[in-house]
């Protein structure tokens, strides 16, 4: 057969077409992202944001009703136990309308007349006592000389006792009339010129030494008993409160280690769980879902000089340790997926993806610990797509 140029070109075209078909039929490699299984200490934490708060804070309230003077203290000012922080003065008497004022003036006139009458009654009673005393002395002298009888003496003594009692009663009535008159005058005192009565002052004192955290009532006003005035606390006596989900709270025990981060300063602060409150509360999340939350109280363990700049109600991030184990094989949680009731991963071996079942020990954030099925150094596929299957050729990047 004669070889011509056209036959050579046809041969090469058929070969190229056949190679293209074969290339198209061969499965392509799937590009995947991998991570290396490592061995080390695995720490499971519950990560939540929290805030600082002063452990012991004191709200100073008005002990009495009255006019509160303007509070001169500001947030951050230092106070000492027993020191004055505000003053209370009696509330002014209510104003009287013209009719009520006229009635009060007339009532004052009545009380003044009653006082004059009671004074006259006292003078009359005093005169009767003097007369009864003279009669008693005369009767006693006559009886001693035998001129008068014992019965006359007894009548004189009785008259003397009765006169004394009437004098005391008259004095009591006079005393009451005097008070009633002074009361009527006090009602009208604010309308009379020259009234220089200075109101009494009641000092409101600080129960403890510390710093003023917040001034609740700063301006001068009329207050009732129990009205909050300001709050006092010691900023060095800080704790951290973190609200966690109730399903996570059951794993947290007092004494658990806590790492405090993103608090505004350098480094990570150390803390320790002091108390997990026994009662939960309902809180609506940012997605509008109702959640049961539990407050966890944390003490700061780091030296005070490391967090001296922290204050009350500052935001922090807390990582509460709930599980710790050494020499554990760890992989990213994105490599795990479930097939039925079994956890699985894809391991890259010989350029192919190999399905492998694993026993999950614990997950924490982006890291998972496995107790069987993997060895340190194995390459696992992270976030496998639907194109990844057992024995599929893969290409890492």
C-alpha positions as CSV (number, residue, x, y, z in Angstrom):
1,X,0.0,0.0,0.0
2,X,1.3,3.3,-1.0
3,X,1.9,5.8,1.8
4,X,0.7,9.2,1.0
5,X,0.5,12.5,2.9
6,X,-3.2,12.3,3.1
7,X,-3.1,8.9,4.6
8,X,-0.6,10.0,7.2
9,X,-2.7,13.0,8.2
10,X,-5.8,10.8,8.5
11,X,-3.9,8.3,10.7
12,X,-2.8,11.1,13.0
13,X,-6.3,12.6,13.1
14,X,-7.8,9.2,14.1
15,X,-5.2,8.7,16.7
16,X,-5.8,12.1,18.2
17,X,-9.5,11.5,18.2
18,X,-9.0,8.2,19.9
19,X,-6.7,9.7,22.5
20,X,-9.3,12.4,23.2
21,X,-12.0,9.9,23.7
22,X,-9.8,7.9,26.1
23,X,-8.9,11.0,28.0
24,X,-12.5,12.0,28.3
25,X,-13.5,8.6,29.6
26,X,-10.8,8.5,32.3
27,X,-12.2,10.0,35.6
28,X,-10.6,13.3,36.4
29,X,-8.9,14.0,39.7
30,X,-11.0,15.8,42.3
31,X,-9.3,18.8,43.9
32,X,-9.6,18.6,47.7
33,X,-8.3,20.4,50.7
34,X,-6.5,18.2,53.3
35,X,-5.3,18.4,56.8
36,X,-2.8,16.3,58.8
37,X,-4.0,14.3,61.8
38,X,-1.8,15.4,64.8
39,X,-1.2,14.0,68.3
40,X,-1.1,16.0,71.4
41,X,-3.1,17.4,74.3
42,X,-6.8,17.8,73.5
43,X,-8.8,20.4,75.5
44,X,-12.5,20.8,75.1
45,X,-13.9,24.2,76.0
46,X,-17.2,26.0,76.2
47,X,-16.7,29.4,74.5
48,X,-19.0,32.3,75.5
49,X,-18.8,36.0,75.9
50,X,-19.2,37.5,79.3
51,X,-18.8,40.6,81.3
52,X,-17.0,41.7,84.5
53,X,-18.9,42.7,87.6
54,X,-18.0,43.9,91.1
55,X,-18.6,41.1,93.5
56,X,-20.0,43.2,96.3
57,X,-21.8,46.4,95.3
58,X,-23.8,48.6,97.7
59,X,-26.8,50.7,96.7
60,X,-27.2,53.7,99.0
61,X,-30.8,54.7,99.3
62,X,-32.7,57.6,101.1
63,X,-33.5,56.5,104.7
64,X,-36.2,59.1,105.1
65,X,-38.5,61.2,102.9
66,X,-37.4,64.8,102.4
67,X,-35.6,67.1,100.0
68,X,-32.3,65.6,98.8
69,X,-29.5,68.1,98.2
70,X,-27.6,67.9,94.9
71,X,-25.1,65.0,95.1
72,X,-21.6,66.4,94.7
73,X,-19.9,63.0,94.0
74,X,-19.2,61.7,90.5
75,X,-18.6,58.2,89.2
76,X,-15.0,57.2,90.1
77,X,-14.8,59.4,93.3
78,X,-13.5,57.7,96.4
79,X,-15.6,57.5,99.5
80,X,-14.9,56.3,103.0
81,X,-17.1,54.3,105.4
82,X,-19.2,56.7,107.4
83,X,-18.4,59.7,105.2
84,X,-21.3,61.9,104.2
85,X,-22.4,61.5,100.5
86,X,-25.6,63.6,100.6
87,X,-27.9,65.6,102.9
88,X,-31.6,65.4,103.5
89,X,-33.8,68.2,104.7
90,X,-37.4,68.1,105.7
91,X,-39.9,68.7,102.9
92,X,-41.4,72.2,103.0
93,X,-45.0,72.6,104.3
94,X,-47.6,72.7,101.6
95,X,-48.8,76.1,100.5
96,X,-52.2,77.3,101.8
97,X,-54.8,78.9,99.5
98,X,-56.4,82.2,100.8
99,X,-59.4,80.4,102.2
100,X,-57.3,77.8,104.1
101,X,-55.0,80.5,105.3
102,X,-57.9,82.6,106.7
103,X,-59.2,79.5,108.4
104,X,-55.8,78.8,109.9
105,X,-55.6,82.4,111.2
106,X,-59.1,82.1,112.8
107,X,-58.1,78.8,114.3
108,X,-55.0,80.5,115.8
109,X,-57.3,83.0,117.4
110,X,-59.4,80.3,118.9
111,X,-56.3,78.5,120.3
112,X,-55.0,81.8,121.8
113,X,-58.3,82.4,123.5
114,X,-58.3,78.8,124.8
115,X,-54.8,79.4,126.2
116,X,-56.0,82.5,128.1
117,X,-58.9,80.6,129.5
118,X,-56.6,77.7,130.6
119,X,-54.3,80.2,132.3
120,X,-57.2,81.8,134.2
121,X,-58.2,78.3,135.3
122,X,-54.7,77.6,136.6
123,X,-54.7,80.9,138.5
124,X,-58.1,80.1,140.1
125,X,-56.9,76.6,141.0
126,X,-53.8,78.1,142.6
127,X,-56.0,80.4,144.6
128,X,-58.1,77.5,145.7
129,X,-55.0,75.6,146.8
130,X,-53.8,78.5,148.8
131,X,-57.2,78.8,150.5
132,X,-57.3,75.1,151.2
133,X,-53.8,75.2,152.7
134,X,-54.8,78.1,155.0
135,X,-58.0,76.2,156.1
136,X,-56.0,73.1,156.8
137,X,-53.4,74.9,158.9
138,X,-56.2,76.6,160.9
139,X,-58.1,73.4,161.4
140,X,-55.0,71.6,162.6
141,X,-54.2,74.4,165.1
142,X,-57.7,74.4,166.5
143,X,-57.7,70.6,166.8
144,X,-54.5,70.6,168.7
145,X,-56.0,73.1,171.2
146,X,-59.1,70.9,171.5
147,X,-61.4,73.7,170.1
148,X,-62.2,71.8,166.9
149,X,-63.1,68.2,166.2
150,X,-61.1,65.6,164.3
151,X,-63.8,65.5,161.6
152,X,-63.3,69.1,160.7
153,X,-59.5,68.4,160.3
154,X,-60.2,65.5,158.0
155,X,-62.6,67.7,155.9
156,X,-59.8,70.3,155.5
157,X,-57.2,67.7,154.5
158,X,-59.6,66.3,151.9
159,X,-60.3,69.8,150.5
160,X,-56.5,70.4,150.3
161,X,-56.0,67.2,148.3
162,X,-58.9,67.9,145.9
163,X,-57.5,71.5,145.3
164,X,-54.1,70.0,144.5
165,X,-55.6,67.6,142.0
166,X,-57.6,70.4,140.4
167,X,-54.5,72.5,140.1
168,X,-52.6,69.7,138.3
169,X,-55.6,69.1,135.9
170,X,-55.7,72.9,135.2
171,X,-51.9,72.9,134.5
172,X,-52.3,69.9,132.1
173,X,-55.1,71.7,130.2
174,X,-53.0,74.8,130.0
175,X,-50.0,72.8,128.7
176,X,-52.2,71.2,126.0
177,X,-53.7,74.6,125.0
178,X,-50.1,76.0,124.7
179,X,-49.1,73.2,122.3
180,X,-52.3,73.6,120.2
181,X,-51.6,77.4,119.9
182,X,-47.9,76.7,118.9
183,X,-49.1,74.2,116.3
184,X,-51.5,76.8,114.8
185,X,-48.7,79.4,114.8
186,X,-46.3,76.9,113.0
187,X,-48.8,76.4,110.3
188,X,-48.7,80.1,109.6
189,X,-45.0,80.7,110.2
190,X,-44.0,80.6,106.5
191,X,-46.4,83.5,105.8
192,X,-45.0,85.7,108.5
193,X,-42.1,88.1,108.0
194,X,-38.9,87.4,109.9
195,X,-39.3,83.6,110.0
196,X,-35.6,82.5,110.2
197,X,-36.2,78.9,111.1
198,X,-33.3,76.7,109.9
199,X,-34.4,73.2,108.8
200,X,-32.6,70.2,110.4
201,X,-30.2,68.2,108.2
202,X,-29.9,64.5,108.0
203,X,-26.6,63.2,106.6
204,X,-26.7,60.2,104.3
205,X,-23.4,58.3,104.9
206,X,-21.5,55.6,102.9
207,X,-21.8,52.1,104.4
208,X,-18.3,51.0,103.1
209,X,-15.2,52.4,101.6
210,X,-14.7,52.2,97.9
211,X,-15.4,54.1,94.6
212,X,-18.7,55.6,93.4
213,X,-19.8,53.3,90.5
214,X,-22.9,55.2,89.4
215,X,-24.9,58.2,90.6
216,X,-28.6,57.3,90.3
217,X,-30.0,60.6,91.6
218,X,-27.8,63.6,91.0
219,X,-30.1,66.6,91.0
220,X,-31.8,68.1,94.1
221,X,-35.3,66.6,94.4
222,X,-37.9,65.3,96.9
223,X,-37.3,61.6,97.6
224,X,-39.2,58.9,99.4
225,X,-37.7,56.3,101.7
226,X,-35.8,53.7,99.7
227,X,-35.1,55.9,96.7
228,X,-31.6,54.9,95.2
229,X,-29.0,57.7,95.3
230,X,-25.8,56.1,94.2
231,X,-23.8,52.8,94.1
232,X,-20.5,52.0,95.8
233,X,-18.1,49.2,95.2
234,X,-14.5,48.1,95.1
235,X,-13.2,47.8,91.4
236,X,-10.4,45.5,92.6
237,X,-13.0,43.0,93.8
238,X,-13.9,41.8,90.3
239,X,-15.5,38.6,89.0
240,X,-16.7,37.5,85.6
241,X,-20.2,36.3,84.8
242,X,-20.9,34.2,81.7
243,X,-24.3,32.9,80.7
244,X,-24.0,29.5,79.0
245,X,-26.6,27.2,77.6
246,X,-28.2,24.9,80.2
247,X,-27.1,21.8,78.2
248,X,-23.4,23.1,78.5
249,X,-23.8,24.1,82.1
250,X,-24.2,20.5,83.3
251,X,-20.5,19.8,82.2
252,X,-19.1,22.8,84.1
253,X,-17.9,22.1,87.6
254,X,-16.6,24.6,90.2
255,X,-12.8,24.8,90.0
256,X,-12.7,24.4,86.2
257,X,-9.9,26.4,84.5
258,X,-10.9,29.4,82.3
259,X,-9.0,31.3,79.7
260,X,-10.1,35.0,79.4
261,X,-9.3,36.6,76.1
262,X,-10.3,39.7,74.1
263,X,-10.6,41.8,77.2
264,X,-8.7,44.7,75.8
265,X,-5.3,44.1,77.2
266,X,-2.3,42.0,76.1
267,X,-2.2,38.2,76.7
268,X,-4.7,35.8,78.1
269,X,-5.9,36.0,81.7
270,X,-6.4,33.0,83.8
271,X,-9.6,32.3,85.8
272,X,-11.4,29.6,87.7
273,X,-15.0,28.8,88.0
274,X,-16.3,29.6,91.5
275,X,-20.0,28.8,91.1
276,X,-22.6,27.5,88.6
277,X,-25.9,29.0,89.6
278,X,-28.6,26.4,90.2
279,X,-31.4,28.2,88.3
280,X,-31.6,28.9,84.6
281,X,-33.4,31.8,82.9
282,X,-34.9,32.3,79.5
283,X,-33.0,34.5,77.0
284,X,-33.9,35.4,73.4
285,X,-30.9,34.9,71.1
286,X,-30.0,37.2,68.2
287,X,-31.9,34.9,65.9
288,X,-35.1,35.3,68.0
289,X,-34.9,31.8,69.5
290,X,-35.7,31.3,73.2
291,X,-32.8,29.7,75.1
292,X,-32.4,28.5,78.6
293,X,-29.2,30.0,80.0
294,X,-27.3,29.6,83.3
295,X,-24.9,32.1,84.9
296,X,-21.4,30.9,85.6
297,X,-19.3,33.0,88.1
298,X,-15.6,33.1,87.5
299,X,-12.8,34.4,89.7
300,X,-9.7,36.0,88.2
301,X,-6.6,34.1,89.1
302,X,-4.0,36.2,87.2
303,X,-2.1,38.8,89.3
304,X,-4.1,42.0,89.8
305,X,-1.4,44.1,88.0
306,X,-2.3,42.2,84.8
307,X,-5.9,43.3,84.8
308,X,-5.9,46.5,86.8
309,X,-7.4,48.4,83.8
310,X,-10.5,46.3,83.8
311,X,-13.7,47.9,85.3
312,X,-17.3,47.0,86.0
313,X,-19.4,45.6,83.2
314,X,-16.5,45.2,80.7
315,X,-16.9,42.7,77.9
316,X,-14.6,39.6,77.8
317,X,-14.5,36.2,76.0
318,X,-14.2,33.2,78.2
319,X,-13.1,29.6,77.3
320,X,-14.2,27.2,80.1
321,X,-12.3,23.9,80.1
322,X,-14.6,20.9,80.5
323,X,-12.4,18.1,79.2
324,X,-8.7,17.5,78.9
325,X,-6.6,14.5,77.7
326,X,-3.0,13.9,76.6
327,X,-1.7,12.0,73.6
328,X,-4.9,12.2,71.6
329,X,-5.2,12.1,67.8
330,X,-6.8,15.3,66.6
331,X,-8.3,16.4,63.2
332,X,-10.4,19.3,62.1
333,X,-14.1,18.9,62.7
334,X,-14.8,19.7,59.1
335,X,-13.3,16.3,58.1
336,X,-16.0,14.4,60.0
337,X,-19.3,13.3,58.5
338,X,-21.9,10.7,59.4
339,X,-23.0,7.6,57.5
340,X,-25.8,6.0,59.5
341,X,-24.7,5.8,63.1
342,X,-21.0,5.9,62.3
343,X,-18.6,8.8,62.1
344,X,-16.4,8.6,59.0
345,X,-13.5,10.5,57.3
346,X,-11.8,10.4,53.9
347,X,-8.1,9.6,54.1
348,X,-5.8,10.4,51.1
349,X,-3.7,7.3,50.3
350,X,-1.9,6.7,47.0
351,X,-3.6,9.7,45.3
352,X,-7.1,8.3,46.1
353,X,-9.7,9.0,48.7
354,X,-10.2,6.1,51.1
355,X,-13.3,5.9,53.3
356,X,-12.5,5.2,56.9
357,X,-14.7,4.8,60.0
358,X,-13.5,6.4,63.1
359,X,-14.5,6.5,66.8
360,X,-15.1,10.1,67.9
361,X,-13.9,10.9,71.4
362,X,-15.0,14.5,71.7
363,X,-15.4,17.7,69.7
364,X,-14.5,21.2,70.7
365,X,-14.9,24.1,68.4
366,X,-13.0,23.4,65.2
367,X,-11.0,20.4,66.5
368,X,-12.2,16.9,67.1
369,X,-10.5,14.0,69.0
370,X,-10.7,10.4,67.7
371,X,-9.8,7.4,69.7
372,X,-9.6,4.8,66.8
373,X,-9.5,4.7,63.0
374,X,-6.7,7.2,62.4
375,X,-3.0,7.6,63.1
376,X,-1.0,10.8,63.5
377,X,0.3,11.9,60.1
378,X,-2.7,10.7,58.1
379,X,-4.0,13.1,55.5
380,X,-7.8,13.7,55.9
381,X,-10.0,15.6,53.5
382,X,-11.6,18.7,55.0
383,X,-15.1,19.5,54.0
384,X,-15.4,16.8,51.3
385,X,-17.8,17.6,48.4
386,X,-20.3,15.3,46.8
387,X,-17.7,14.4,44.1
388,X,-15.5,12.7,46.7
389,X,-16.2,9.0,47.2
390,X,-14.3,5.9,48.2
391,X,-11.4,5.2,45.8
392,X,-11.9,8.4,43.9
393,X,-8.7,9.9,42.5
394,X,-8.0,13.2,44.3
395,X,-5.6,16.1,44.0
396,X,-4.6,18.2,46.9
397,X,-3.8,21.9,46.8
